[in-house]
Amino acid sequence: MANKERKTEFEKLLDNMQGVHSKRMNAILVTMDDEDFVVAYFKTLEFSAPKLQRREISVEATETTLIIEHVTTLAKDLKEDEKQGDKAD
């Protein structure tokens, strides 16, 4: 039962952070000097939207050489090769 009550209180806190406390925080931010505003703004931002985890993917580039050789055989050369093959048998 206590766990459900705690969850309910947490849900209330979250609702207030997006409602009543949000309006109050905006009113406070409006009254601050620039330097204080920047500090408070980023602390609030970090609390409300935690930093995303940075991922680096490292892929080493390797050079690939592709050699394409075009070979053309004339039909008459094929016939001569066939004849020579028959003679060898």
C-alpha positions as CSV (number, residue, x, y, z in Angstrom):
1,M,0.0,0.0,0.0
2,A,2.8,2.4,0.9
3,N,4.4,1.8,-2.5
4,K,1.2,2.7,-4.3
5,E,0.9,5.9,-2.2
6,R,4.5,6.7,-3.0
7,K,3.9,6.2,-6.7
8,T,0.8,8.5,-6.4
9,E,2.9,11.2,-4.7
10,F,5.6,10.9,-7.3
11,E,3.0,11.2,-10.1
12,K,1.6,14.3,-8.3
13,L,5.2,15.8,-8.3
14,L,5.6,15.1,-12.0
15,D,2.3,16.7,-12.7
16,N,3.2,19.8,-10.6
17,M,6.6,20.0,-12.4
18,Q,4.8,20.3,-15.7
19,G,2.1,22.6,-14.2
20,V,2.3,24.8,-11.1
21,H,6.0,24.6,-10.6
22,S,6.7,25.1,-14.3
23,K,4.8,28.4,-14.2
24,R,6.6,29.5,-11.0
25,M,10.0,28.6,-12.5
26,N,9.2,30.6,-15.6
27,A,8.3,33.6,-13.5
28,I,11.6,33.3,-11.6
29,L,13.6,32.9,-14.8
30,V,12.1,36.0,-16.2
31,T,13.3,38.1,-13.3
32,M,17.0,36.9,-13.4
33,D,20.0,38.6,-14.8
34,D,21.5,37.0,-17.9
35,E,24.4,35.2,-16.2
36,D,22.2,33.8,-13.4
37,F,19.5,32.9,-16.0
38,V,21.9,30.9,-18.0
39,V,23.1,28.9,-15.0
40,A,19.6,28.3,-13.7
41,Y,18.3,27.5,-17.2
42,F,20.9,24.8,-17.9
43,K,20.5,23.2,-14.5
44,T,16.8,23.1,-15.0
45,L,17.1,21.7,-18.5
46,E,19.5,19.0,-17.3
47,F,17.0,18.0,-14.6
48,S,14.0,18.0,-16.8
49,A,15.7,16.5,-19.9
50,P,18.7,14.4,-18.8
51,K,21.7,14.3,-21.0
52,L,21.5,11.8,-23.8
53,Q,24.3,9.3,-23.9
54,R,26.8,10.0,-26.6
55,R,27.8,7.1,-28.8
56,E,30.7,7.1,-31.1
57,I,31.0,4.6,-33.9
58,S,34.4,4.2,-35.3
59,V,34.8,2.6,-38.6
60,E,38.2,2.5,-40.2
61,A,38.3,3.1,-43.9
62,T,40.2,0.7,-46.0
63,E,41.1,1.1,-49.6
64,T,39.7,-1.6,-51.8
65,T,41.0,-2.2,-55.3
66,L,38.7,-3.9,-57.8
67,I,40.1,-5.0,-61.1
68,I,37.7,-6.0,-63.8
69,E,39.2,-7.7,-66.8
70,H,37.1,-8.0,-69.9
71,V,38.0,-10.9,-72.1
72,T,36.5,-11.3,-75.5
73,T,36.8,-14.5,-77.5
74,L,35.8,-14.7,-81.1
75,A,33.6,-17.5,-82.3
76,K,36.1,-18.6,-84.9
77,D,38.8,-19.0,-82.1
78,L,36.4,-21.2,-80.1
79,K,35.8,-23.4,-83.1
80,E,39.6,-23.8,-83.6
81,D,40.0,-24.6,-80.0
82,E,37.3,-27.3,-80.2
83,K,39.0,-28.8,-83.3
84,Q,42.3,-28.9,-81.6
85,G,40.7,-30.5,-78.6
86,D,39.1,-33.2,-80.8
87,K,42.5,-33.9,-82.4
88,A,44.2,-34.3,-79.0
89,D,41.7,-37.1,-78.1
